[in-house]
């Protein structure tokens, strides 16, 4: 009986392949250390005692004559605090700390949190006020002053050409650039009384009752504007979504209507037209998150909902709930028994759905690739642009895997796959490294990796490659494109894909997290530890 129990433990060790926070007292910390903008010239100047930040902006490029908006590039502030925009203007800003603290408790600020990539309109004054709110709700107000560059080609004659009666006002707006657009001189001449027309702008948008997030990307000739909704109901029909709210600049019109439904599964173009005929094009895209992707829901050592997530835990537990320092997540640790490796792992899959016997699974010659015991992939129809993992890794020289494959299948479960069925790779995003800071190997899908937070966790963003994977992607050294099964057993599961061009409809998603990247081949390092706190899709 003792030997039989050991065989059971060994069997499940062999096939174990490849977030949010609890409340332990709320923090009062609301310190703003630094903030950077994509449009700035050089470094910002931070004056902590005065709660003031000075930002010099670079000269606009392309057709822009001045900066209408700035884009938040990075924010360094107290952990668990949030950044908000003050809704009302201020006549004056105090200089002593006691008065600044008093003002912070009185001022109204937007409920929406400002994040990296968000855009802020620069008012005529060139001054923006923001509030840092601690986890406990304590606000701290800051004054951000923007210094505009001298614009090439600007002159007093140009400024005075817009209106004789409003010459001084027009000149002021030309220099401070609060409302001027890339065609400000055209707008000035076409507006009543010489007042510059407000640029055509889609200020806010709601889809199916969810507020969209606005991003802007500099494309060398101005900006590309992109609204995205990331948190709709799981597997809602993205091709038939109702627009529930639209806010436009004064006098502008757009080609979508409140109460009407549209296809937002891809980058839908929305054209906004101003009073003077100027047009601005936005792309709008919608999607949803995977249920349980914050990894806070558990039943014992199994992730919830178990209809989405699974692992190889049965007798030997290499994957379990992680709870430390307020973090709840997935703890995956590689274990070794008699030289046989079991990687900690979690995935969108069903482990051993064909009911392979324990002793059979223990035989590496019978099952040379442990992934053939797993039915990978769950139903999914969205097309995200990025994925972020919040994680830490201590590999002891081993490599972890964090990856997502978007698939287009003619069938559903690979356990019922027919000879004529074709599973096509639509997109991939893959991180494999000996470290959690992308220094272990070159990962072409990586957009950025953050510094460690107070809990030792980093956030890594990967960009999905639609169509052919990027050169150097770890997928090249995987069994994803295998043309035959390694096992001769009838119960072996074919999870292989063929490469597509990225245009196929997405039907399934395969998420894999593993403490040892080669764990399915029974290779890895004892004690390699991967902790994942959260997975977030960005559209």
Secondary structure, 3 states (H helix, E strand, C coil): CHHHHHHHHHHHHHCCCCCCECCCCCCCCCCEEEEEECCECCCCEEEHHHCEEEEEECCCCCCCCCCCEEEEEEEEECCCCEEEEECCCCCCCCCCHHHHHHHHHHCCECCCCECCCCEEECCCCCEEEEEEECCCCCEEEEEEEEECCCCCCCCHHHHHCCCCCCHHHHHHHHHHCCCCCCCHHHHHHHCHHHCCCCCCCEEEEEECCEECEEEEEECCCCEEEEEEEEEECCCCCCCCEEEEEEEECCCCEECCCCCCEECCCCCEEEEEECCCCCEEEEEEEEEECCCCCCCCCEECCEECCCCCCECCCCCCCCEEEEEECCEEEEEEECEEECCEEECCEEECEEECCCCCCHHHHCCCCCCCCHHHHEEECEECCCCCCEEEEEEEEECCCCCEEEEEEEEEECCCCHHHCCCCCCEEEEEEEEEEECCCCCCCCCCCCEEEECCCCCCCCEEEEEECEECCCCCCCHHHHCCCCCCCCCCCCCCCCCCCCEECCCCCCCCEEEEEEECCCCHHHCCCCCCCEEEEEEEEEEC
